[in-house]
Amino acid sequence: MKKFAIGVDSNQNWIAPGYVLTSMLKKVDVAIYKTIEDLVKGKFTGGIKVYGLKEDGVGVAYDKYNEKLIPDSVRKKVAQLRLDIIAGKIVVPSTK
């Protein structure tokens, strides 16, 4: 029986090509860049920062290792759902 996995935090598709459907990306680089940018511009404030889809703080990984696993129709649907979440058409529950 073929079993699949989903990576988390960074792109892990390469670990088991053909078995990792995708990886959910936590784009720490985006948060670091924004923090440094705010600091340089004198706009930095401490506290909790949330970087979701709208801020490009999270995402999914598509590459040569999983391209045959995910049909274009699914990629298009995921892309549309992403836009709907950013536009506020779909509200994602929050714990804050």
Steps between C-alpha positions, in 0.01 A plus 500: 500500500640836394489758780551872466630769733478879524811685611484790742691824564734466199495329161547131571383371162853380415518263799276236339432597139161375386376452856491853642186664362621846592656690787327771699748785509561725797679788331716620786713690248202726426452578870870570547516725194192696610639540852834632370321726250283646779807549718691681224198724430455575870159328500586194709271419791523200727223250557335214321510516122284282278615415148233306316410461135439871453850583626657206311605349831375150418458295186524163327792353309471389139812373326644221287463253788122524528391638161362163385303450822283812482280558194479849350130512595593460867774764476251741343243429773761555774609826333138621490441404863815694594364809323159456665661482844709812432189684373305403813248285310609204712566564867759275658443444875760653727609413852583858595 
